[in-house]
Amino acid sequence: MEPQEIIQLRQNLGWSLASFGKYFGVTAQAVLKWERGTATPNDFAMAAMIQLRNRLDQAIKEKQKQEFINGLKRALITGGIIALLTYLFNNEE
């Protein structure tokens, strides 16, 4: 993903730099570097962002954006990053 795509994804989710970073196990400063193009996400974060973007696009088309975002938050809060990734990659609602 290009820096502008990362910015757009984060803004579409309505998340701060810190909130977005939490989902990928990085700091707000790291996200800012991704968005400025001065650093590149690791392969794991990149794959997760691509999947997140695709799932969010699908949810928007189906008018289920808020439900999708709430599911992401629940997964992270209740089970951490592994639960979030399981939700993201396996939940094909």
PDB file of N, CA, C and O in Angstrom, chain B, residues numbered from 101:
ATOM      1  N   MET B 101       0.846  -1.178   0.000  1.00  0.00           N
ATOM      2  CA  MET B 101       0.000   0.000   0.000  1.00  0.00           C
ATOM      3  C   MET B 101       0.890   1.239   0.000  1.00  0.00           C
ATOM      4  O   MET B 101       1.937   1.285   0.645  1.00  0.00           O
ATOM      5  N   GLU B 102       0.444   2.212  -0.728  1.00  0.00           N
ATOM      6  CA  GLU B 102       1.149   3.487  -0.783  1.00  0.00           C
ATOM      7  C   GLU B 102       0.782   4.323   0.453  1.00  0.00           C
ATOM      8  O   GLU B 102      -0.258   4.093   1.068  1.00  0.00           O
ATOM      9  N   PRO B 103       1.636   5.292   0.816  1.00  0.00           N
ATOM     10  CA  PRO B 103       1.334   6.120   1.990  1.00  0.00           C
ATOM     11  C   PRO B 103      -0.065   6.741   1.964  1.00  0.00           C
ATOM     12  O   PRO B 103      -0.752   6.754   2.986  1.00  0.00           O
ATOM     13  N   GLN B 104      -0.485   7.244   0.829  1.00  0.00           N
ATOM     14  CA  GLN B 104      -1.808   7.870   0.746  1.00  0.00           C
ATOM     15  C   GLN B 104      -2.924   6.849   1.002  1.00  0.00           C
ATOM     16  O   GLN B 104      -3.964   7.196   1.561  1.00  0.00           O
ATOM     17  N   GLU B 105      -2.713   5.610   0.602  1.00  0.00           N
ATOM     18  CA  GLU B 105      -3.713   4.568   0.842  1.00  0.00           C
ATOM     19  C   GLU B 105      -3.815   4.247   2.335  1.00  0.00           C
ATOM     20  O   GLU B 105      -4.898   3.960   2.845  1.00  0.00           O
ATOM     21  N   ILE B 106      -2.681   4.299   3.022  1.00  0.00           N
ATOM     22  CA  ILE B 106      -2.684   4.059   4.466  1.00  0.00           C
ATOM     23  C   ILE B 106      -3.445   5.178   5.168  1.00  0.00           C
ATOM     24  O   ILE B 106      -4.252   4.922   6.062  1.00  0.00           O
ATOM     25  N   ILE B 107      -3.186   6.412   4.761  1.00  0.00           N
ATOM     26  CA  ILE B 107      -3.908   7.558   5.326  1.00  0.00           C
ATOM     27  C   ILE B 107      -5.405   7.392   5.096  1.00  0.00           C
ATOM     28  O   ILE B 107      -6.205   7.563   6.016  1.00  0.00           O
ATOM     29  N   GLN B 108      -5.772   7.060   3.879  1.00  0.00           N
ATOM     30  CA  GLN B 108      -7.189   6.917   3.535  1.00  0.00           C
ATOM     31  C   GLN B 108      -7.843   5.807   4.350  1.00  0.00           C
ATOM     32  O   GLN B 108      -8.962   5.973   4.834  1.00  0.00           O
ATOM     33  N   LEU B 109      -7.158   4.681   4.505  1.00  0.00           N
ATOM     34  CA  LEU B 109      -7.702   3.578   5.292  1.00  0.00           C
ATOM     35  C   LEU B 109      -7.936   4.023   6.732  1.00  0.00           C
ATOM     36  O   LEU B 109      -9.015   3.809   7.284  1.00  0.00           O
ATOM     37  N   ARG B 110      -6.935   4.635   7.332  1.00  0.00           N
ATOM     38  CA  ARG B 110      -7.063   5.083   8.718  1.00  0.00           C
ATOM     39  C   ARG B 110      -8.203   6.088   8.870  1.00  0.00           C
ATOM     40  O   ARG B 110      -8.986   6.006   9.816  1.00  0.00           O
ATOM     41  N   GLN B 111      -8.291   7.022   7.949  1.00  0.00           N
ATOM     42  CA  GLN B 111      -9.356   8.029   8.022  1.00  0.00           C
ATOM     43  C   GLN B 111     -10.731   7.419   7.790  1.00  0.00           C
ATOM     44  O   GLN B 111     -11.698   7.820   8.436  1.00  0.00           O
ATOM     45  N   ASN B 112     -10.833   6.460   6.883  1.00  0.00           N
ATOM     46  CA  ASN B 112     -12.119   5.787   6.649  1.00  0.00           C
ATOM     47  C   ASN B 112     -12.594   5.043   7.890  1.00  0.00           C
ATOM     48  O   ASN B 112     -13.795   4.929   8.134  1.00  0.00           O
ATOM     49  N   LEU B 113     -11.648   4.543   8.668  1.00  0.00           N
ATOM     50  CA  LEU B 113     -11.995   3.864   9.909  1.00  0.00           C
ATOM     51  C   LEU B 113     -12.324   4.856  11.019  1.00  0.00           C
ATOM     52  O   LEU B 113     -12.961   4.502  12.011  1.00  0.00           O
ATOM     53  N   GLY B 114     -11.884   6.104  10.844  1.00  0.00           N
ATOM     54  CA  GLY B 114     -12.119   7.117  11.864  1.00  0.00           C
ATOM     55  C   GLY B 114     -11.198   6.977  13.060  1.00  0.00           C
ATOM     56  O   GLY B 114     -11.555   7.367  14.171  1.00  0.00           O
ATOM     57  N   TRP B 115     -10.011   6.420  12.838  1.00  0.00           N
ATOM     58  CA  TRP B 115      -9.081   6.154  13.927  1.00  0.00           C
ATOM     59  C   TRP B 115      -7.958   7.174  13.963  1.00  0.00           C
ATOM     60  O   TRP B 115      -7.546   7.703  12.931  1.00  0.00           O
ATOM     61  N   SER B 116      -7.472   7.442  15.162  1.00  0.00           N
ATOM     62  CA  SER B 116      -6.293   8.286  15.348  1.00  0.00           C
ATOM     63  C   SER B 116      -5.048   7.488  14.955  1.00  0.00           C
ATOM     64  O   SER B 116      -5.116   6.279  14.731  1.00  0.00           O
ATOM     65  N   LEU B 117      -3.926   8.175  14.876  1.00  0.00           N
ATOM     66  CA  LEU B 117      -2.659   7.487  14.605  1.00  0.00           C
ATOM     67  C   LEU B 117      -2.398   6.422  15.665  1.00  0.00           C
ATOM     68  O   LEU B 117      -1.990   5.306  15.344  1.00  0.00           O
ATOM     69  N   ALA B 118      -2.635   6.769  16.928  1.00  0.00           N
ATOM     70  CA  ALA B 118      -2.388   5.831  18.025  1.00  0.00           C
ATOM     71  C   ALA B 118      -3.314   4.620  17.958  1.00  0.00           C
ATOM     72  O   ALA B 118      -2.872   3.488  18.154  1.00  0.00           O
ATOM     73  N   SER B 119      -4.592   4.853  17.685  1.00  0.00           N
ATOM     74  CA  SER B 119      -5.546   3.739  17.593  1.00  0.00           C
ATOM     75  C   SER B 119      -5.187   2.813  16.445  1.00  0.00           C
ATOM     76  O   SER B 119      -5.220   1.591  16.596  1.00  0.00           O
ATOM     77  N   PHE B 120      -4.845   3.383  15.307  1.00  0.00           N
ATOM     78  CA  PHE B 120      -4.467   2.578  14.148  1.00  0.00           C
ATOM     79  C   PHE B 120      -3.219   1.764  14.467  1.00  0.00           C
ATOM     80  O   PHE B 120      -3.145   0.575  14.158  1.00  0.00           O
ATOM     81  N   GLY B 121      -2.243   2.413  15.087  1.00  0.00           N
ATOM     82  CA  GLY B 121      -1.009   1.724  15.445  1.00  0.00           C
ATOM     83  C   GLY B 121      -1.236   0.563  16.389  1.00  0.00           C
ATOM     84  O   GLY B 121      -0.570  -0.467  16.290  1.00  0.00           O
ATOM     85  N   LYS B 122      -2.183   0.730  17.313  1.00  0.00           N
ATOM     86  CA  LYS B 122      -2.475  -0.325  18.277  1.00  0.00           C
ATOM     87  C   LYS B 122      -2.880  -1.618  17.569  1.00  0.00           C
ATOM     88  O   LYS B 122      -2.533  -2.708  18.022  1.00  0.00           O
ATOM     89  N   TYR B 123      -3.601  -1.502  16.477  1.00  0.00           N
ATOM     90  CA  TYR B 123      -4.063  -2.681  15.743  1.00  0.00           C
ATOM     91  C   TYR B 123      -2.928  -3.426  15.056  1.00  0.00           C
ATOM     92  O   TYR B 123      -3.068  -4.595  14.695  1.00  0.00           O
ATOM     93  N   PHE B 124      -1.810  -2.744  14.880  1.00  0.00           N
ATOM     94  CA  PHE B 124      -0.669  -3.377  14.221  1.00  0.00           C
ATOM     95  C   PHE B 124       0.520  -3.532  15.158  1.00  0.00           C
ATOM     96  O   PHE B 124       1.606  -3.927  14.735  1.00  0.00           O
ATOM     97  N   GLY B 125       0.312  -3.220  16.423  1.00  0.00           N
ATOM     98  CA  GLY B 125       1.360  -3.380  17.416  1.00  0.00           C
ATOM     99  C   GLY B 125       2.502  -2.394  17.267  1.00  0.00           C
ATOM    100  O   GLY B 125       3.646  -2.704  17.600  1.00  0.00           O
ATOM    101  N   VAL B 126       2.190  -1.192  16.761  1.00  0.00           N
ATOM    102  CA  VAL B 126       3.217  -0.165  16.587  1.00  0.00           C
ATOM    103  C   VAL B 126       2.741   1.143  17.214  1.00  0.00           C
ATOM    104  O   VAL B 126       1.579   1.277  17.597  1.00  0.00           O
ATOM    105  N   THR B 127       3.646   2.090  17.309  1.00  0.00           N
ATOM    106  CA  THR B 127       3.325   3.392  17.884  1.00  0.00           C
ATOM    107  C   THR B 127       2.677   4.308  16.853  1.00  0.00           C
ATOM    108  O   THR B 127       2.695   4.039  15.652  1.00  0.00           O
ATOM    109  N   ALA B 128       2.103   5.398  17.358  1.00  0.00           N
ATOM    110  CA  ALA B 128       1.552   6.427  16.471  1.00  0.00           C
ATOM    111  C   ALA B 128       2.655   6.993  15.586  1.00  0.00           C
ATOM    112  O   ALA B 128       2.417   7.308  14.421  1.00  0.00           O
ATOM    113  N   GLN B 129       3.858   7.121  16.134  1.00  0.00           N
ATOM    114  CA  GLN B 129       4.992   7.643  15.365  1.00  0.00           C
ATOM    115  C   GLN B 129       5.310   6.730  14.180  1.00  0.00           C
ATOM    116  O   GLN B 129       5.629   7.216  13.094  1.00  0.00           O
ATOM    117  N   ALA B 130       5.228   5.423  14.376  1.00  0.00           N
ATOM    118  CA  ALA B 130       5.483   4.483  13.279  1.00  0.00           C
ATOM    119  C   ALA B 130       4.435   4.646  12.182  1.00  0.00           C
ATOM    120  O   ALA B 130       4.768   4.637  10.997  1.00  0.00           O
ATOM    121  N   VAL B 131       3.179   4.793  12.572  1.00  0.00           N
ATOM    122  CA  VAL B 131       2.109   4.991  11.586  1.00  0.00           C
ATOM    123  C   VAL B 131       2.346   6.285  10.820  1.00  0.00           C
ATOM    124  O   VAL B 131       2.176   6.327   9.601  1.00  0.00           O
ATOM    125  N   LEU B 132       2.732   7.328  11.521  1.00  0.00           N
ATOM    126  CA  LEU B 132       3.015   8.605  10.867  1.00  0.00           C
ATOM    127  C   LEU B 132       4.133   8.446   9.833  1.00  0.00           C
ATOM    128  O   LEU B 132       4.071   9.032   8.752  1.00  0.00           O
ATOM    129  N   LYS B 133       5.136   7.664  10.163  1.00  0.00           N
ATOM    130  CA  LYS B 133       6.226   7.411   9.208  1.00  0.00           C
ATOM    131  C   LYS B 133       5.714   6.648   7.994  1.00  0.00           C
ATOM    132  O   LYS B 133       6.134   6.926   6.870  1.00  0.00           O
ATOM    133  N   TRP B 134       4.811   5.689   8.203  1.00  0.00           N
ATOM    134  CA  TRP B 134       4.219   4.972   7.064  1.00  0.00           C
ATOM    135  C   TRP B 134       3.482   5.953   6.173  1.00  0.00           C
ATOM    136  O   TRP B 134       3.608   5.919   4.949  1.00  0.00           O
ATOM    137  N   GLU B 135       2.706   6.832   6.808  1.00  0.00           N
ATOM    138  CA  GLU B 135       1.881   7.780   6.054  1.00  0.00           C
ATOM    139  C   GLU B 135       2.718   8.825   5.326  1.00  0.00           C
ATOM    140  O   GLU B 135       2.299   9.354   4.296  1.00  0.00           O
ATOM    141  N   ARG B 136       3.881   9.119   5.851  1.00  0.00           N
ATOM    142  CA  ARG B 136       4.781  10.076   5.192  1.00  0.00           C
ATOM    143  C   ARG B 136       5.687   9.411   4.167  1.00  0.00           C
ATOM    144  O   ARG B 136       6.349  10.087   3.379  1.00  0.00           O
ATOM    145  N   GLY B 137       5.714   8.086   4.182  1.00  0.00           N
ATOM    146  CA  GLY B 137       6.558   7.359   3.247  1.00  0.00           C
ATOM    147  C   GLY B 137       8.009   7.273   3.669  1.00  0.00           C
ATOM    148  O   GLY B 137       8.866   6.925   2.857  1.00  0.00           O
ATOM    149  N   THR B 138       8.307   7.584   4.934  1.00  0.00           N
ATOM    150  CA  THR B 138       9.685   7.507   5.416  1.00  0.00           C
ATOM    151  C   THR B 138      10.008   6.153   6.026  1.00  0.00           C
ATOM    152  O   THR B 138      11.165   5.872   6.338  1.00  0.00           O
ATOM    153  N   ALA B 139       9.002   5.318   6.196  1.00  0.00           N
ATOM    154  CA  ALA B 139       9.176   3.942   6.659  1.00  0.00           C
ATOM    155  C   ALA B 139       8.101   3.100   5.989  1.00  0.00           C
ATOM    156  O   ALA B 139       7.068   3.608   5.554  1.00  0.00           O
ATOM    157  N   THR B 140       8.364   1.822   5.918  1.00  0.00           N
ATOM    158  CA  THR B 140       7.431   0.894   5.274  1.00  0.00           C
ATOM    159  C   THR B 140       6.955  -0.129   6.301  1.00  0.00           C
ATOM    160  O   THR B 140       7.764  -0.653   7.066  1.00  0.00           O
ATOM    161  N   PRO B 141       5.659  -0.421   6.330  1.00  0.00           N
ATOM    162  CA  PRO B 141       5.170  -1.462   7.242  1.00  0.00           C
ATOM    163  C   PRO B 141       5.824  -2.803   6.914  1.00  0.00           C
ATOM    164  O   PRO B 141       6.174  -3.069   5.764  1.00  0.00           O
ATOM    165  N   ASN B 142       5.985  -3.644   7.940  1.00  0.00           N
ATOM    166  CA  ASN B 142       6.515  -4.980   7.670  1.00  0.00           C
ATOM    167  C   ASN B 142       5.484  -5.780   6.873  1.00  0.00           C
ATOM    168  O   ASN B 142       4.338  -5.359   6.722  1.00  0.00           O
ATOM    169  N   ASP B 143       5.904  -6.924   6.373  1.00  0.00           N
ATOM    170  CA  ASP B 143       5.024  -7.732   5.518  1.00  0.00           C
ATOM    171  C   ASP B 143       3.728  -8.118   6.223  1.00  0.00           C
ATOM    172  O   ASP B 143       2.658  -8.124   5.614  1.00  0.00           O
ATOM    173  N   PHE B 144       3.831  -8.436   7.497  1.00  0.00           N
ATOM    174  CA  PHE B 144       2.658  -8.809   8.280  1.00  0.00           C
ATOM    175  C   PHE B 144       1.654  -7.657   8.332  1.00  0.00           C
ATOM    176  O   PHE B 144       0.471  -7.847   8.051  1.00  0.00           O
ATOM    177  N   ALA B 145       2.129  -6.462   8.691  1.00  0.00           N
ATOM    178  CA  ALA B 145       1.246  -5.296   8.781  1.00  0.00           C
ATOM    179  C   ALA B 145       0.674  -4.945   7.417  1.00  0.00           C
ATOM    180  O   ALA B 145      -0.496  -4.578   7.307  1.00  0.00           O
ATOM    181  N   MET B 146       1.491  -5.055   6.384  1.00  0.00           N
ATOM    182  CA  MET B 146       1.032  -4.729   5.032  1.00  0.00           C
ATOM    183  C   MET B 146      -0.096  -5.671   4.606  1.00  0.00           C
ATOM    184  O   MET B 146      -1.118  -5.227   4.083  1.00  0.00           O
ATOM    185  N   ALA B 147       0.097  -6.964   4.832  1.00  0.00           N
ATOM    186  CA  ALA B 147      -0.941  -7.939   4.468  1.00  0.00           C
ATOM    187  C   ALA B 147      -2.225  -7.683   5.251  1.00  0.00           C
ATOM    188  O   ALA B 147      -3.324  -7.773   4.702  1.00  0.00           O
ATOM    189  N   ALA B 148      -2.081  -7.367   6.529  1.00  0.00           N
ATOM    190  CA  ALA B 148      -3.257  -7.095   7.353  1.00  0.00           C
ATOM    191  C   ALA B 148      -3.970  -5.828   6.889  1.00  0.00           C
ATOM    192  O   ALA B 148      -5.200  -5.782   6.873  1.00  0.00           O
ATOM    193  N   MET B 149      -3.207  -4.799   6.511  1.00  0.00           N
ATOM    194  CA  MET B 149      -3.827  -3.559   6.027  1.00  0.00           C
ATOM    195  C   MET B 149      -4.572  -3.783   4.716  1.00  0.00           C
ATOM    196  O   MET B 149      -5.660  -3.245   4.515  1.00  0.00           O
ATOM    197  N   ILE B 150      -3.994  -4.565   3.838  1.00  0.00           N
ATOM    198  CA  ILE B 150      -4.661  -4.855   2.565  1.00  0.00           C
ATOM    199  C   ILE B 150      -5.971  -5.596   2.821  1.00  0.00           C
ATOM    200  O   ILE B 150      -7.002  -5.267   2.234  1.00  0.00           O
ATOM    201  N   GLN B 151      -5.925  -6.593   3.698  1.00  0.00           N
ATOM    202  CA  GLN B 151      -7.140  -7.338   4.032  1.00  0.00           C
ATOM    203  C   GLN B 151      -8.158  -6.422   4.706  1.00  0.00           C
ATOM    204  O   GLN B 151      -9.352  -6.485   4.412  1.00  0.00           O
ATOM    205  N   LEU B 152      -7.680  -5.577   5.607  1.00  0.00           N
ATOM    206  CA  LEU B 152      -8.564  -4.639   6.293  1.00  0.00           C
ATOM    207  C   LEU B 152      -9.230  -3.699   5.299  1.00  0.00           C
ATOM    208  O   LEU B 152     -10.433  -3.454   5.383  1.00  0.00           O
ATOM    209  N   ARG B 153      -8.458  -3.177   4.364  1.00  0.00           N
ATOM    210  CA  ARG B 153      -9.020  -2.279   3.344  1.00  0.00           C
ATOM    211  C   ARG B 153     -10.074  -3.002   2.509  1.00  0.00           C
ATOM    212  O   ARG B 153     -11.144  -2.453   2.247  1.00  0.00           O
ATOM    213  N   ASN B 154      -9.777  -4.220   2.096  1.00  0.00           N
ATOM    214  CA  ASN B 154     -10.724  -4.979   1.273  1.00  0.00           C
ATOM    215  C   ASN B 154     -12.015  -5.275   2.028  1.00  0.00           C
ATOM    216  O   ASN B 154     -13.109  -5.142   1.481  1.00  0.00           O
ATOM    217  N   ARG B 155     -11.878  -5.675   3.284  1.00  0.00           N
ATOM    218  CA  ARG B 155     -13.065  -5.978   4.093  1.00  0.00           C
ATOM    219  C   ARG B 155     -13.866  -4.718   4.390  1.00  0.00           C
ATOM    220  O   ARG B 155     -15.097  -4.756   4.397  1.00  0.00           O
ATOM    221  N   LEU B 156     -13.180  -3.594   4.635  1.00  0.00           N
ATOM    222  CA  LEU B 156     -13.874  -2.337   4.885  1.00  0.00           C
ATOM    223  C   LEU B 156     -14.616  -1.886   3.636  1.00  0.00           C
ATOM    224  O   LEU B 156     -15.762  -1.443   3.723  1.00  0.00           O
ATOM    225  N   ASP B 157     -13.978  -1.992   2.478  1.00  0.00           N
ATOM    226  CA  ASP B 157     -14.644  -1.635   1.220  1.00  0.00           C
ATOM    227  C   ASP B 157     -15.910  -2.460   1.030  1.00  0.00           C
ATOM    228  O   ASP B 157     -16.946  -1.937   0.620  1.00  0.00           O
ATOM    229  N   GLN B 158     -15.819  -3.752   1.332  1.00  0.00           N
ATOM    230  CA  GLN B 158     -16.982  -4.640   1.215  1.00  0.00           C
ATOM    231  C   GLN B 158     -18.075  -4.206   2.191  1.00  0.00           C
ATOM    232  O   GLN B 158     -19.251  -4.159   1.830  1.00  0.00           O
ATOM    233  N   ALA B 159     -17.689  -3.894   3.416  1.00  0.00           N
ATOM    234  CA  ALA B 159     -18.668  -3.472   4.422  1.00  0.00           C
ATOM    235  C   ALA B 159     -19.343  -2.166   4.022  1.00  0.00           C
ATOM    236  O   ALA B 159     -20.543  -1.996   4.236  1.00  0.00           O
ATOM    237  N   ILE B 160     -18.582  -1.247   3.443  1.00  0.00           N
ATOM    238  CA  ILE B 160     -19.157   0.025   2.996  1.00  0.00           C
ATOM    239  C   ILE B 160     -20.178  -0.223   1.893  1.00  0.00           C
ATOM    240  O   ILE B 160     -21.259   0.365   1.900  1.00  0.00           O
ATOM    241  N   LYS B 161     -19.837  -1.094   0.943  1.00  0.00           N
ATOM    242  CA  LYS B 161     -20.767  -1.411  -0.148  1.00  0.00           C
ATOM    243  C   LYS B 161     -22.047  -2.034   0.384  1.00  0.00           C
ATOM    244  O   LYS B 161     -23.134  -1.808  -0.148  1.00  0.00           O
ATOM    245  N   GLU B 162     -21.902  -2.819   1.439  1.00  0.00           N
ATOM    246  CA  GLU B 162     -23.064  -3.493   2.022  1.00  0.00           C
ATOM    247  C   GLU B 162     -23.717  -2.659   3.124  1.00  0.00           C
ATOM    248  O   GLU B 162     -24.607  -3.137   3.827  1.00  0.00           O
ATOM    249  N   LYS B 163     -23.271  -1.416   3.267  1.00  0.00           N
ATOM    250  CA  LYS B 163     -23.799  -0.492   4.273  1.00  0.00           C
ATOM    251  C   LYS B 163     -23.682  -1.063   5.683  1.00  0.00           C
ATOM    252  O   LYS B 163     -24.579  -0.898   6.510  1.00  0.00           O
ATOM    253  N   GLN B 164     -22.565  -1.735   5.943  1.00  0.00           N
ATOM    254  CA  GLN B 164     -22.329  -2.330   7.255  1.00  0.00           C
ATOM    255  C   GLN B 164     -21.003  -1.862   7.844  1.00  0.00           C
ATOM    256  O   GLN B 164     -20.366  -2.591   8.606  1.00  0.00           O
ATOM    257  N   LYS B 165     -20.589  -0.654   7.494  1.00  0.00           N
ATOM    258  CA  LYS B 165     -19.289  -0.144   7.942  1.00  0.00           C
ATOM    259  C   LYS B 165     -19.173  -0.142   9.466  1.00  0.00           C
ATOM    260  O   LYS B 165     -18.193  -0.655  10.007  1.00  0.00           O
ATOM    261  N   GLN B 166     -20.146   0.420  10.157  1.00  0.00           N
ATOM    262  CA  GLN B 166     -20.031   0.536  11.612  1.00  0.00           C
ATOM    263  C   GLN B 166     -20.019  -0.827  12.283  1.00  0.00           C
ATOM    264  O   GLN B 166     -19.283  -1.032  13.248  1.00  0.00           O
ATOM    265  N   GLU B 167     -20.818  -1.760  11.788  1.00  0.00           N
ATOM    266  CA  GLU B 167     -20.825  -3.104  12.357  1.00  0.00           C
ATOM    267  C   GLU B 167     -19.461  -3.759  12.197  1.00  0.00           C
ATOM    268  O   GLU B 167     -18.989  -4.441  13.107  1.00  0.00           O
ATOM    269  N   PHE B 168     -18.821  -3.557  11.042  1.00  0.00           N
ATOM    270  CA  PHE B 168     -17.501  -4.121  10.793  1.00  0.00           C
ATOM    271  C   PHE B 168     -16.475  -3.526  11.751  1.00  0.00           C
ATOM    272  O   PHE B 168     -15.685  -4.257  12.347  1.00  0.00           O
ATOM    273  N   ILE B 169     -16.485  -2.208  11.900  1.00  0.00           N
ATOM    274  CA  ILE B 169     -15.536  -1.543  12.794  1.00  0.00           C
ATOM    275  C   ILE B 169     -15.755  -1.994  14.237  1.00  0.00           C
ATOM    276  O   ILE B 169     -14.792  -2.229  14.966  1.00  0.00           O
ATOM    277  N   ASN B 170     -17.006  -2.114  14.647  1.00  0.00           N
ATOM    278  CA  ASN B 170     -17.298  -2.586  16.002  1.00  0.00           C
ATOM    279  C   ASN B 170     -16.784  -4.009  16.206  1.00  0.00           C
ATOM    280  O   ASN B 170     -16.283  -4.333  17.283  1.00  0.00           O
ATOM    281  N   GLY B 171     -16.901  -4.859  15.193  1.00  0.00           N
ATOM    282  CA  GLY B 171     -16.375  -6.219  15.280  1.00  0.00           C
ATOM    283  C   GLY B 171     -14.866  -6.232  15.442  1.00  0.00           C
ATOM    284  O   GLY B 171     -14.329  -7.037  16.203  1.00  0.00           O
ATOM    285  N   LEU B 172     -14.181  -5.351  14.735  1.00  0.00           N
ATOM    286  CA  LEU B 172     -12.726  -5.241  14.882  1.00  0.00           C
ATOM    287  C   LEU B 172     -12.363  -4.860  16.312  1.00  0.00           C
ATOM    288  O   LEU B 172     -11.462  -5.449  16.909  1.00  0.00           O
ATOM    289  N   LYS B 173     -13.063  -3.880  16.854  1.00  0.00           N
ATOM    290  CA  LYS B 173     -12.779  -3.418  18.212  1.00  0.00           C
ATOM    291  C   LYS B 173     -13.036  -4.521  19.229  1.00  0.00           C
ATOM    292  O   LYS B 173     -12.229  -4.736  20.133  1.00  0.00           O
ATOM    293  N   ARG B 174     -14.162  -5.222  19.082  1.00  0.00           N
ATOM    294  CA  ARG B 174     -14.478  -6.317  20.010  1.00  0.00           C
ATOM    295  C   ARG B 174     -13.417  -7.404  19.950  1.00  0.00           C
ATOM    296  O   ARG B 174     -12.998  -7.921  20.986  1.00  0.00           O
ATOM    297  N   ALA B 175     -12.984  -7.752  18.751  1.00  0.00           N
ATOM    298  CA  ALA B 175     -11.985  -8.805  18.601  1.00  0.00           C
ATOM    299  C   ALA B 175     -10.688  -8.422  19.295  1.00  0.00           C
ATOM    300  O   ALA B 175     -10.090  -9.247  19.985  1.00  0.00           O
ATOM    301  N   LEU B 176     -10.251  -7.196  19.125  1.00  0.00           N
ATOM    302  CA  LEU B 176      -8.995  -6.762  19.738  1.00  0.00           C
ATOM    303  C   LEU B 176      -9.119  -6.683  21.253  1.00  0.00           C
ATOM    304  O   LEU B 176      -8.214  -7.106  21.973  1.00  0.00           O
ATOM    305  N   ILE B 177     -10.226  -6.148  21.738  1.00  0.00           N
ATOM    306  CA  ILE B 177     -10.409  -5.986  23.183  1.00  0.00           C
ATOM    307  C   ILE B 177     -10.520  -7.336  23.875  1.00  0.00           C
ATOM    308  O   ILE B 177      -9.920  -7.540  24.930  1.00  0.00           O
ATOM    309  N   THR B 178     -11.272  -8.252  23.301  1.00  0.00           N
ATOM    310  CA  THR B 178     -11.518  -9.524  23.981  1.00  0.00           C
ATOM    311  C   THR B 178     -10.408 -10.543  23.805  1.00  0.00           C
ATOM    312  O   THR B 178     -10.215 -11.395  24.673  1.00  0.00           O
ATOM    313  N   GLY B 179      -9.679 -10.479  22.711  1.00  0.00           N
ATOM    314  CA  GLY B 179      -8.692 -11.525  22.490  1.00  0.00           C
ATOM    315  C   GLY B 179      -7.342 -11.065  22.001  1.00  0.00           C
ATOM    316  O   GLY B 179      -6.475 -11.898  21.738  1.00  0.00           O
ATOM    317  N   GLY B 180      -7.135  -9.783  21.869  1.00  0.00           N
ATOM    318  CA  GLY B 180      -5.840  -9.286  21.433  1.00  0.00           C
ATOM    319  C   GLY B 180      -5.649  -9.385  19.935  1.00  0.00           C
ATOM    320  O   GLY B 180      -6.598  -9.591  19.178  1.00  0.00           O
ATOM    321  N   ILE B 181      -4.417  -9.236  19.530  1.00  0.00           N
ATOM    322  CA  ILE B 181      -4.078  -9.152  18.114  1.00  0.00           C
ATOM    323  C   ILE B 181      -4.406 -10.444  17.359  1.00  0.00           C
ATOM    324  O   ILE B 181      -4.810 -10.388  16.197  1.00  0.00           O
ATOM    325  N   ILE B 182      -4.239 -11.596  17.996  1.00  0.00           N
ATOM    326  CA  ILE B 182      -4.541 -12.871  17.320  1.00  0.00           C
ATOM    327  C   ILE B 182      -6.031 -12.955  17.016  1.00  0.00           C
ATOM    328  O   ILE B 182      -6.418 -13.369  15.923  1.00  0.00           O
ATOM    329  N   ALA B 183      -6.864 -12.567  17.968  1.00  0.00           N
ATOM    330  CA  ALA B 183      -8.311 -12.576  17.733  1.00  0.00           C
ATOM    331  C   ALA B 183      -8.688 -11.596  16.638  1.00  0.00           C
ATOM    332  O   ALA B 183      -9.557 -11.882  15.815  1.00  0.00           O
ATOM    333  N   LEU B 184      -8.031 -10.436  16.624  1.00  0.00           N
ATOM    334  CA  LEU B 184      -8.297  -9.450  15.578  1.00  0.00           C
ATOM    335  C   LEU B 184      -7.975 -10.026  14.208  1.00  0.00           C
ATOM    336  O   LEU B 184      -8.770  -9.900  13.277  1.00  0.00           O
ATOM    337  N   LEU B 185      -6.828 -10.648  14.081  1.00  0.00           N
ATOM    338  CA  LEU B 185      -6.435 -11.209  12.788  1.00  0.00           C
ATOM    339  C   LEU B 185      -7.347 -12.355  12.378  1.00  0.00           C
ATOM    340  O   LEU B 185      -7.682 -12.497  11.202  1.00  0.00           O
ATOM    341  N   THR B 186      -7.745 -13.165  13.339  1.00  0.00           N
ATOM    342  CA  THR B 186      -8.682 -14.245  13.036  1.00  0.00           C
ATOM    343  C   THR B 186      -9.988 -13.667  12.517  1.00  0.00           C
ATOM    344  O   THR B 186     -10.538 -14.158  11.532  1.00  0.00           O
ATOM    345  N   TYR B 187     -10.485 -12.630  13.174  1.00  0.00           N
ATOM    346  CA  TYR B 187     -11.711 -11.969  12.729  1.00  0.00           C
ATOM    347  C   TYR B 187     -11.533 -11.397  11.332  1.00  0.00           C
ATOM    348  O   TYR B 187     -12.397 -11.557  10.469  1.00  0.00           O
ATOM    349  N   LEU B 188     -10.427 -10.742  11.122  1.00  0.00           N
ATOM    350  CA  LEU B 188     -10.177 -10.055   9.864  1.00  0.00           C
ATOM    351  C   LEU B 188     -10.037 -11.024   8.697  1.00  0.00           C
ATOM    352  O   LEU B 188     -10.581 -10.780   7.620  1.00  0.00           O
ATOM    353  N   PHE B 189      -9.317 -12.112   8.902  1.00  0.00           N
ATOM    354  CA  PHE B 189      -9.035 -13.023   7.801  1.00  0.00           C
ATOM    355  C   PHE B 189     -10.047 -14.153   7.649  1.00  0.00           C
ATOM    356  O   PHE B 189     -10.122 -14.761   6.581  1.00  0.00           O
ATOM    357  N   ASN B 190     -10.824 -14.451   8.683  1.00  0.00           N
ATOM    358  CA  ASN B 190     -11.738 -15.589   8.597  1.00  0.00           C
ATOM    359  C   ASN B 190     -13.206 -15.235   8.647  1.00  0.00           C
ATOM    360  O   ASN B 190     -14.044 -16.070   8.306  1.00  0.00           O
ATOM    361  N   ASN B 191     -13.543 -14.042   9.053  1.00  0.00           N
ATOM    362  CA  ASN B 191     -14.946 -13.669   9.227  1.00  0.00           C
ATOM    363  C   ASN B 191     -15.476 -13.109   7.917  1.00  0.00           C
ATOM    364  O   ASN B 191     -15.325 -11.918   7.645  1.00  0.00           O
ATOM    365  N   GLU B 192     -16.077 -13.928   7.130  1.00  0.00           N
ATOM    366  CA  GLU B 192     -16.595 -13.528   5.811  1.00  0.00           C
ATOM    367  C   GLU B 192     -18.096 -13.336   5.869  1.00  0.00           C
ATOM    368  O   GLU B 192     -18.842 -13.946   5.103  1.00  0.00           O
ATOM    369  N   GLU B 193     -18.538 -12.474   6.793  1.00  0.00           N
ATOM    370  CA  GLU B 193     -19.981 -12.248   6.972  1.00  0.00           C
ATOM    371  C   GLU B 193     -20.623 -11.753   5.712  1.00  0.00           C
ATOM    372  O   GLU B 193     -21.830 -11.512   5.687  1.00  0.00           O
TER     373      GLU B 193
END
